[in-house]
Amino acid sequence: MASTVPSVPTKLVDVEVATTSRRNVPSVVLTGTGPALGPGGDGIDVSDLTGKAGEAVRHDDRWTLGVGTGTPADYRTAGAALARALSGEDAPKTADVLLTPDFDAAKVRAFVLGAALGGYRFKVTGEEAPGRVGSLRLITADTGFEEVLTSAALKAHALATATALTRDLANAPSNVKDPRWLATTAAKLADKADGLTATVRDEKWLRQQGFGGVLAVGGGSSRPPRLLELTYGTTGPHLVFVGKGITFDTGGISVKPADGMHLMRTDMAGGGAVIAALLAVARRRLPIRVTGLVPCAENHVSGSAYRPGDVVRHYGGATTEVTNTDAEGRMVLADAMAYAVANLKPDLLVDVATLTGAMKVSLGLRTGGVFSSSDGLAADVIAAGADVGERWWRMPLLEEHVSAVDSEIADYRQCPPGPGGITAALFLQKFAGDVPWAHLDIAGPARSEKVYDEVVAGATGFGARTLVELAEKYSR
């Protein structure tokens, strides 16, 4: 019987760096604003060209590709536009991209990232997929620079692969993607990565260990929860990444409106980012110790669903008064964070989640929110994101709202009054202990309704690249 989801992970466009062009292969001439043609542009009519980033025009056996003013964002846009242009019925198998003399490692990383992700496609269909270019060769005239550019291209492709896997996991429909599927799929992928091990815990273990938040959220579904633990490395700083793994979110008894509920298959995008990041860290063999925790549950409506007014006991003993069953993400994250602090002794703790609609209002749909108890860690997250094309903005942990987290009948109140994104972060902070901690709210940029830059409609894979880059920064 045919699978109802495409194979995971999605195959991306391959990219290599070389010093010689190939015969009978379409060539791509880079064009700056003006327009200003790069190498190979002799004889091309520029009268209808602007050089704007992403402007891809065919000229018989050649293409021109606008790279704008040459910023990293321009090169990501250009790479993505080229991948989309070289697709369709007559898509070539390969093409040569003629680099300009000013190309450096940063520009190659941006271009390859865009080219690898721009042609991404996830569709459940019985029809044959449309043709697309299978590989690109970047041609540099500087023979002494080939190795540097190759290294940059390989890193960019690894980051793109992490983003694409996050998209795959988040796009998978929830009739297939239950907690067991998400955890076991990740474990199977981990088995193929040297140095990475996966442990999947079932609902019996969760009950024995006291993961009350995960069990409460998953209690309304016939498909029980899981905890995925991925471990890599034995030396260096110990980073722990915790990702929300809600495989579908009805809102529970505090049920969501029907409009937009179908998008809740992507509510485990934070967990997907953690899974993909751990795989990328292992494949890049970074000299660091990283653990990924993904509490997986389906938040459903039934007679066994948890209720507003319930008091839930988390791992470690702290209790939470439930006020809204649609605020389930913080319930499962709290368990996993408490487990990490008590058992893993992390030097750094980062959680990532599609947590609050409030952040979509605050920062829009292309910027993630960063909350942190550490100025240095917040700055590191923002810098890591800037290096890989993901935008973050630091949000405050406002002291005047700390007391609102307290509950009259439990230790904490699940949904304190006040600004939703901030109070959610203040709730999670209670479970971070004394560990340097950052909370990344990706509710806005985790999914998109339209194509832009290297992003396609659907799950975006946002956050995975930042986690990989953050691990690389701490491994130096």
N, C-alpha and C positions, 0 to 999 in steps of 0.2 A: 504493500500500500504506500502510495507517495506521501512524503512528509507535507504537513501543512505550513511549514516555514522553510525559507531558503536555507542553504547550508551556512553554518556559522563557523568561522568568521567569513565575511564577504571578501572576495578576491579584489585587491586594489591594483591600480596601474603600476607596473614596475618602472623604476627610473634608474639609469646608470649615467656615469660621467665618463667622457672620452675626449680625445684630442683630434679625432678624425671623423668626418662625415661619411655617410654611406651612399652608395649609388642606388638610384631608383627608389629612394625613400623620401617622402614629403619633408620639406624643411620649413622651419618656423622662424621668421625674422622678428626680432623684438623691436617694438616701436615706442619711443618715448613721446611725451606731449610735444606738440609742435606742428606736425609730427617729425620725429628724428629717427631715421631707420638705422638699425644696427647692422652687423655683418650679414652678408648675403642679400642685402636689399637692393642691389643694383638693378635698375630697370623697372622697379615697381612704381606705379602711378600713385602718388600720395595725395592727390587732389581730394579724395573722399575720406581720407583718414584723419583722425584726431590724435591718436596715440593714447586715448583714455584707457585706464586700466580695465582690462577685460574685453576690449574691442578686438574680436577675432574675425578676420576677413580672408577668404580664400582667393588666391591669384593663381589659377591653373594648378601647377605642381608645388606651389609655395603658399604659405600662410603668413599673414602679419598678425602680430599679437601685441596689443597695447599694454604697456607696463606703467603708464602714468608718469608720475614724478620719481618713481623708483623706491617708494617706501616699502617696508615689509608687508604692510596691508595691501599695497598695490600688487606686489608679486604674488601674494596668496590669491588675490582676486584674479590675476592673470592666469595663474596655473589652473585654477578651477574652471575658468572660462575656456581654456584650451581643451581640457578634458571633455567638457560638454560639447564643444564645437567638433571635436574628432570622434563623434559618435553618430549612430544612425545606420541607415541601410548600407551606405558606402564607406563606413568607418575604416580607416587604414589600420593595419596591425601594429604599426610603429611609426614614429616620426622623429626627426632630428631638430632639436631646439638650439639655435645658434646664439650662444651667450655673448653679451657685450663685454668689453675689456674690464669694466668696473665691477664685474660680478665677484662677490666674496661669499664666504661661508653663510653669513646671515641671509643674504638674498637667495642662495640656493635652498636653505632650509624653508624659507617662506614659500618659494615657488614650488618645491616638491610637495610640501604640505597641501597646498591648494590643488596641485595636479592629481595627487593621490585621492583626495577626498571629493573633488568636484564632480567626478563621475559616479559617486556612490549611488546605489539603487537598492531598495528593499521592497519587494513586491511579491505577495503570495498570488501566483497565477499559474495557469496551465499553459500559457503561451511562452514561446521562446523569447528570451531576453534580447532587446535590441543590441546591435553591434556597438562596440566601443573600442577605442585604441587600447592595445594591450600593454605597450611599453613606450617609454620616451628615452631618448639619448640626449643628454645635455653636452653640447660641444663647446669646449674651451680651447682657446688658442694658446693659453699659458700652460705649457707642459709641466712646469714646476709646481703648479697649483692644483693639479688633478687629484692628488691624494687628499688634500684638504677639502676640496669640494665633494669628493666621494664620501668622506667621513660625515660631512654635513648632510648629504643626501640620505645616507643610511639612518642617521638619527631622525631626520624628518619623517622618513618612511615608517620608522618604529612608532613615532608619535601619532602619525596618521592611522596606523594599524590599531592603536589603542582607542582612538576616537571612533573608528569604524566598528570595532567590536562593541563598544558602549552603545552605539546606534543599533547594532544588530539585536543586542539583548533587550534594549528598551522598545524597539519596534515590534518584537515578537508578540503575536496576539495572545491574550491571556487565557484563551481556551487551551492553549498549549503551555504557556509560561505560568506554571504554578510554582510555589516555593521549592518543591522537589526538583522540578525541571531546571530552575535557575541555579540552584546549588550544585546539582549533579553535572550540568553543562559546564559550569565553571571548573568543577573538579576534573572533568575529562580534559579540558584544555590545559589545566595546571599539570597534569600528568605528562604532558608533552614538553614542558619547559624545565630545563635543567635547574636544579636548586630550589624549585618551588614545590611545596607540598600543600595538599588540601585535606581538610577534615570537615565532614558534614555531620552535624548533630541533629537528631530527630526530636519530635515533641516529647518523647519519654525522658530523654536527657535534659531537655529544657525544663521539664517539670521537676525533675530531681534536683536540678541546680538552682531553681528559683527564678527563672526568667519570666516573671509575672507580666511584664509589659508585652513581650512577644506573644505569650500565650493568650493574653486578653485580646489583643488585636486579631490574632489568628483564630480565636475561638468560634467565630461566627461562620467559618468556612468548613466545608467537608474536606478541604485539601489542607492538611496541617502544616504548621510553620517549620522552618529549619534555621539553623545557624551555620553559616559557612565561615570557616577560618582558613585563610591562606597565609603561609609563612615562607619567608625567604631570608637567607643569610644568617650568619651567626656572629659576625663581628661588626664594629662600627656603631654609630648611634642607632637607637631602636625607634623607628617611626611606626605608629599605628594609625591606619586609615580605617574609618568606620563609615559604611555606606548604607543608606536606607534602601531596603529591598522589598518594598510593598509591590507585589506582582499585579495586584489590581486593587483599586480603592473606590468602593461604593460610597464611602463616608460612614458605613455602618448604620446604626440606628439614627444618627444625625446625618441622614442620607443626603447626598449631593443632588443638585438639579440635574435633569437629564442632559441639558445642553453641555457638551464638553466632557461628559463622563467617559465617553469612548477613549479619550486621550489618557485616561488613568492607567492604561497599559504601560505608560512610560513613567509611572510613579516610582519605579525602582532604578531610575537613571543614576542616582547617586551610588547605589550598590553596583551598577554596571560599570561606573567610572572606576570604582575601587578594584573590581575584578580585572578590568583591562589594564589599569596602572600596575598592578602586581605582576601581571604577565609581561608587560613591557620592561619593568625593572629587572625581572629575571632574564629576559632575552638579551638585555643590554649588559647583564652581568655587573651591575653596579656594586661597589664595595660598601654595602650598607645592610642593615637588618630592617626588614619591613614586614609588618603583619597587616593583613586586611581582614576585617570583620564585616560580614553582611548578614544582618538579621532579616530573614525572609518570611513574609506572611501575606495573606490575602485578607483584606478588611471587607468582610461581607455582612449581609443582613440575614439574620435567622433567629430562631429561638434561643440559640446558645451564644449570640453576640453579646459583647460587653456593653454596658449601659452608662449613660450620664448619671453621675452620682455614685458609681462604684468606687471603691478604694482598692488600688492595685499595689502589690508589694513587688518591687524590682529586685534584680540581682543585688545582693549585698544588704538588703533589708529596708531601704528607704521606701516610703509609701507615697502614692500619688492619688489625689482626688480627681476623678475623671469628670470633666464638664462638657466635653464635645468629642464624640467618638471619631469625628473626621480629623482630629488632630492626632492621628495614630502614629505618624512618623517619629515624633519625639518620644513616644512610649517605647518603641523598639530600639531606638538609638540609646535611650537612657540605660537599658539593660546591657547593651553591648559596650558602652563606654565604662560603666561600672565594672564589668568583667575585665576590660582591658586594664584599668587602673589597679585592680586588685591582683591580677594574675600575670600580666605581661610586663609590668614595670617600664612603661614607655618613656622615652626622653621627649617625645612629642606626640600629641594626639590631635588628629584632624578628622572631623566628621563632615560628610557631604550629603546633601539631601534636597529633593524638591519639597521644601518644607512648608512655606507659607505663601498664600496669594498676596499677602501684604508686600512681599518683596517685589512682586511683579508691578505693583502700583508704585513702589518707591523708586525702583531702578529700571523699569521697563523690561524688555524681552531679550536684551543682548548683553547684560551685565550681571555678574554674580555678586552676591553680598558676602562680605567677610566680617565676622565677629570674632574678636580674640581678646584673651586676657594678657597677651604679650604684644607689645609694639613691634618687636623684632620679627616675630612670626607673621604678624599681619603684613608687614612690609615684604617679607620673603614670599608670601603667597601672591601678592600683587605683582612683584617683580617676576616671579616664575610665570605667571599668566601672561605678562607683557612679552616675555621671551618667546612664547609659543602661540601667541595670537588669541589669548582668552582674556577678557577684560573683567576686572574686579574692582569693587569699591568698598572701602571700609565703613562699617556701620558702628554706632556707639552701643556700648553696654551701659545704659543709663542708670545711674545709682538710684534715682528717685523711683524706679520701677522694681528694684530688687525685692522690696518687702511684699510686693503683690504676688510673688511666687509662693509665699507661705499660705498654707491651708488651715482652716479651723479644725478639720476632722482628720487630716493626714499631714505628712511632712510638707508636701508640695501640692500646688494647684496646677493642673495640666495646662489650662488656658487662662493665664492671668489677664486682667483687664489692662488696656493700654495699647501701644503700637505693637501689632501682631508679630512682626518679624523680630523685634527687639525682645519682647517678653518670651517668645519661644527660645531664643538664644539664652536668655537668663535662666530659663528652666533647665536647659541642657548643661549650662555651666555648673549646676549643682552636682553633676555626675562626673565632672572632669577632675575632681580632686585638686591636687597642687601641681598637676602636670601642665606644662605649656600647651595651650589648646586653642584651636581655631574651628569655628563652625562656618561652613560654606553653604549658603542657601542658593540653590540653582533653579528655583521654581520658574524664573523667567526664561533664562537662556537654554534650558534643557530640551526644549522643543520649539519648533518653528512651523509657521503656516506657509512660509514662502522661501524661495531660494535667494540667498545673498552670499557674497564672498565664497568661501568653501563650504557653506552650510546648504543643506537641501531640506525640503519639507519633511516633517516628521521629527524623530529624535535627532538631536544635534551632536550628541557625544560630549557635550561641554563638561569640563572639569577633569577628564582623564589626563589630558596633556599637562595641565597644571600640577597634578599629583606626581606625575613622572618627573617633571622638571624640578619640583620641590625635592624629591628624593635624590635627584642628581646633585642639586646644590648642597645638600647635607652630606653627600658622600665624598665631597672634594676635600 
